[in-house]
Amino acid sequence: MEITVKYIDNLEQARMEIDAVGSDRLGTQLMAPKAVHRVIKLTGLNLKQANIVKQEMLAKGGDAAVSRGVVSSSVETTDVLLMGTVKQYRSFIGKLRMQPFGLAKLADRLTEVLHNLEVQEKYILDCRGKELEVGGRTLVMGILNATPDSFSDGGRYLDPAAALEQAHKMVEDGADLIDLGGISTRPGHQEVPLEEELRRVLPVLEKLVQEIAVPISIDTWRAPTAKEALEWGAHMINDQWALTGDPDLAGVVSHYRAPLVLMYNGRQAITGDVMIETMKVLGQGIERAEEAGIPRKNLILDPGIGFNKSYQQNLEVLRRLRELAVLGCPVLLGTSRKSVIAKTLHLPVDERVEGTVATVALGIACGANIVRVHDVKETVRVARMSDAILRGNPHEG
């Protein structure tokens, strides 16, 4: 007799494990929701909401942790930590829909969260005529900086011919898309006028769309830059400010039906829970995008490693990356050669490949769908190996 422990993250895994012991189809269907346990945190509930939530969750066999001040009414709001199986959540949500005090809306949000936590289905991302499969293997985005002051390769690819050569090399090394930027976003960077950004980006873009087979993303937060680039044939926009930098950007992206990356950034230091703040900003970005007519399937989320975060906060986001799944969008991870690696390994910018690919491998294990890097060849190898382990070796043969 041998004993093993099974770590079950979703209903698909639960069904596979139950099937493996020989259960019939009906038994598998009934038992799978009991095998998946979720711990979900709610923030800022008032006392009426918190008491009802706790009572209903307990009634369904789950549990709910609240502040000690709820019993004595010494607090106005509380966070709530829900604990239960998918089966218990389903029953709990059903009762929550019948409750007042805004709890029916909470029930809808919990339903969406539970759905998002399941295995993401593969789908085709239409990049204005060029297609990428998301949810299969990890996609690698190559970084191409047409800037004189980028922290890593500033000035190397200002010349369109040099930029084109580098893009060809990245594609040969396995890049699935190229991210072209004309503004440095490194800490302490100087703002670049719109005209200068266009002067840097458009001549390079013109050559890329003529010769490069993979989609070209434009790394910008400005609506005029995005409009010009999309007119010139760009396929995607990578917004460093999650639609908070330029209010017109969402409308431009919607008009051209392009995919959009929403990256977390902030103007004030994060003093609370770094993941809650990151997801709040990204969630607001999703709302702005959808209000402008951009479908959810065209959105990609980037937690913004290195942006408005301390060293410890960057490590925490990497450690908790899987929590972004509740937002229901693919995740792009950009850690390439960044300061979090420098501060950990005490290495100059040109010696951070191993640190970068370590974050890539762990990021893929935590749900990253796209990784944005300078060192494409090494990253592609790490991504393929990670995919083989996590996805059952889809690249064999």
C-alpha positions, -999 to 999 in steps of 0.1 A, spaced: 0 0 0 13 34 -10 1 69 -1 4 99 -23 -9 135 -20 -28 150 -49 -27 188 -55 -58 197 -74 -61 232 -88 -92 230 -109 -122 209 -119 -105 193 -149 -77 179 -127 -104 167 -102 -123 149 -129 -91 133 -142 -81 120 -107 -115 107 -99 -117 90 -133 -83 74 -127 -96 54 -97 -124 40 -118 -154 61 -108 -184 61 -131 -193 93 -151 -221 104 -127 -198 99 -97 -171 119 -113 -196 147 -121 -209 148 -85 -176 145 -67 -153 168 -88 -167 201 -73 -159 186 -38 -123 180 -47 -114 216 -55 -109 239 -25 -108 277 -30 -97 304 -5 -111 338 -17 -105 371 0 -132 399 0 -122 434 10 -142 463 25 -175 446 34 -197 465 58 -209 447 90 -243 437 75 -227 422 45 -200 404 65 -224 388 89 -247 375 62 -217 362 42 -203 344 72 -236 329 82 -244 316 47 -209 302 41 -210 284 74 -245 270 66 -231 255 34 -203 237 52 -176 262 44 -160 288 66 -154 326 67 -129 345 87 -137 381 96 -123 408 119 -128 404 156 -144 438 155 -174 424 136 -188 407 167 -184 438 189 -194 462 161 -162 481 168 -153 484 131 -172 498 101 -158 474 75 -139 442 74 -121 419 50 -135 384 48 -116 352 39 -139 326 24 -129 289 25 -147 261 8 -151 237 -20 -165 246 -54 -196 227 -45 -200 247 -13 -194 280 -32 -220 272 -58 -246 266 -31 -235 297 -11 -237 319 -42 -272 307 -48 -283 319 -14 -263 351 -17 -283 361 -48 -314 363 -27 -299 387 -1 -301 425 1 -273 450 7 -256 446 -26 -249 409 -20 -266 398 -53 -239 418 -72 -212 401 -50 -227 367 -60 -223 376 -97 -186 386 -91 -179 354 -72 -194 334 -101 -171 351 -125 -141 346 -103 -148 308 -99 -151 306 -137 -119 324 -142 -100 301 -119 -107 271 -140 -83 261 -168 -81 288 -194 -93 274 -228 -71 279 -258 -83 305 -282 -70 324 -312 -61 361 -307 -67 380 -339 -39 405 -342 -54 424 -371 -50 395 -395 -21 377 -378 -32 350 -354 -17 338 -321 -29 308 -301 -32 318 -264 -35 292 -237 -14 265 -256 23 270 -253 39 300 -238 44 329 -262 77 348 -263 76 386 -270 109 400 -282 118 435 -270 130 460 -296 138 495 -282 141 523 -307 153 546 -279 187 562 -269 181 558 -232 166 523 -226 182 508 -194 193 477 -213 200 483 -250 196 521 -254 207 534 -288 215 500 -304 184 499 -325 176 535 -333 187 529 -369 159 511 -388 183 488 -406 198 477 -372 164 473 -357 152 452 -386 182 429 -384 176 424 -347 139 417 -353 148 390 -379 173 375 -354 146 373 -326 121 357 -350 148 331 -360 154 325 -323 117 317 -318 100 350 -309 62 349 -315 58 386 -316 79 418 -314 73 447 -290 86 480 -305 89 510 -283 101 546 -288 99 558 -251 121 545 -223 100 535 -192 130 530 -169 129 547 -135 139 583 -138 134 585 -176 128 618 -193 95 624 -210 98 623 -248 76 646 -270 51 629 -292 68 640 -324 101 624 -312 84 592 -303 68 590 -338 102 599 -354 118 569 -337 90 544 -341 75 548 -375 106 543 -398 114 511 -379 77 500 -380 76 505 -417 104 480 -423 91 455 -397 56 452 -412 71 447 -446 95 419 -437 86 404 -403 61 376 -403 50 378 -366 27 404 -351 43 438 -341 32 453 -309 38 490 -302 48 499 -266 31 532 -260 5 549 -238 -3 577 -263 -34 576 -284 -18 596 -314 12 572 -314 -11 542 -313 -33 556 -341 -3 563 -364 12 530 -357 -20 511 -364 -24 530 -396 11 520 -406 3 483 -400 10 476 -363 -9 447 -349 -12 453 -311 -8 481 -285 11 476 -252 0 503 -228 23 510 -199 -4 528 -180 -35 505 -183 -55 533 -200 -48 559 -173 -22 578 -193 -43 589 -222 -81 588 -221 -84 585 -259 -63 554 -262 -91 529 -256 -112 544 -284 -83 542 -308 -76 506 -300 -113 497 -302 -116 515 -336 -88 494 -351 -99 462 -334 -64 456 -320 -54 435 -290 -43 456 -260 -19 449 -232 -28 466 -199 2 471 -177 0 481 -140 17 514 -132 12 539 -105 21 574 -94 21 568 -57 39 542 -36 18 511 -27 13 510 11 -12 482 13 -15 447 -2 5 450 -35 -15 423 -53 -49 439 -43 -37 473 -56 -23 458 -88 -55 439 -95 -76 469 -87 -58 490 -112 -59 463 -139 -96 456 -132 -103 493 -137 -84 491 -170 -105 462 -181 -137 482 -173 -124 512 -194 -115 489 -223 -148 472 -223 -167 505 -221 -148 516 -252 -159 485 -270 -127 464 -267 -138 427 -261 -123 409 -230 -107 383 -254 -85 411 -268 -71 421 -234 -38 409 -219 -27 419 -184 8 428 -172 15 432 -134 42 457 -142 73 442 -125 97 471 -117 70 498 -119 60 517 -88 70 488 -65 98 482 -40 122 454 -44 102 432 -19 69 441 -36 83 430 -69 93 396 -54 59 393 -38 40 399 -71 62 372 -87 54 349 -58 17 355 -61 13 358 -98 -13 331 -101 -38 354 -82 -42 374 -114 -63 345 -127 -93 360 -110 -95 387 -137 -100 362 -165 -74 376 -190 -41 362 -203 -10 373 -183 21 389 -198 52 388 -176 80 413 -182 110 408 -160 138 408 -185 171 421 -170 152 443 -145 164 458 -112 147 430 -91 172 406 -107 201 431 -103 194 436 -66 191 399 -60 222 387 -79 242 419 -79 249 417 -116 252 443 -144 225 445 -171 243 423 -196 247 394 -171 211 389 -160 201 361 -184 200 334 -158 180 356 -134 156 365 -161 149 329 -172 144 318 -136 116 343 -133 102 331 -167 101 295 -156 84 303 -123 61 328 -140 50 301 -165 43 278 -136 22 305 -120 1 311 -151 20 335 -174 9 331 -210 33 355 -226 69 365 -215 85 397 -227 123 395 -230 155 407 -246 172 373 -247 149 354 -270 169 322 -278 175 313 -241 139 322 -231 124 301 -258 143 271 -246 133 277 -210 97 282 -220 95 250 -241 110 230 -212 86 246 -187 57 239 -211 67 203 -215 66 198 -177 34 217 -171 14 209 -202 25 172 -207 52 178 -234 31 191 -263 63 198 -283 76 162 -285 86 152 -320 
